[in-house]
Amino acid sequence: MTMRFSSPFSNPFDRLLSLQREMERAFDNPAGFDLGVTGRGIFPPVNVFRDNDGYTVVVEVPGVPPDKVNIENNGQTLTISGERETEQVEGASFHRRERDAGKFSRSLNLPANLDVASAEASYKHGVLTIRVPLKATAKPRQIEVRAA
């Protein structure tokens, strides 16, 4: 039988919280490539999906008009930036303010097999969707078999 003694100054939940942080960190990047800063509370929230034709980046930007959103690429880095303006109500003050306002920027480092220069974007109901196709050399191709 093993007996363990702990310091009266140690918090028993510290180890549990540390384990939780390590698990979250391990699951944040299962594919082995960097998609930039992620986590709860980051604005705008971003989801990235992969399929056979490339990647789809879905960015939630409610309250931001399309003309206030800018998308740039530099190599394999895709940067989404813009500005959400503060809603002002005349003669009123905030009781609670959970929606941030101001300038924002998110950068995603995408895999090398994507053709970032051919990306296309659409905007509907506060959701920005960016489609980034695979490079032509990365797409599977059918090879014709000819009789000899």
Secondary structure by P-SEA (a helix, b strand, c coil): cbbbbbbcccccaaaaaaaaaaaaaaacccccccccccccccccbbbbbbcccbbbbbbbbcccccccbbbbbcccbbbbbbbbbbbbbcccccccccccccbbbbbbbcccccccccbbbbbcccbbbbbbbcccccbbbbbbbbcc
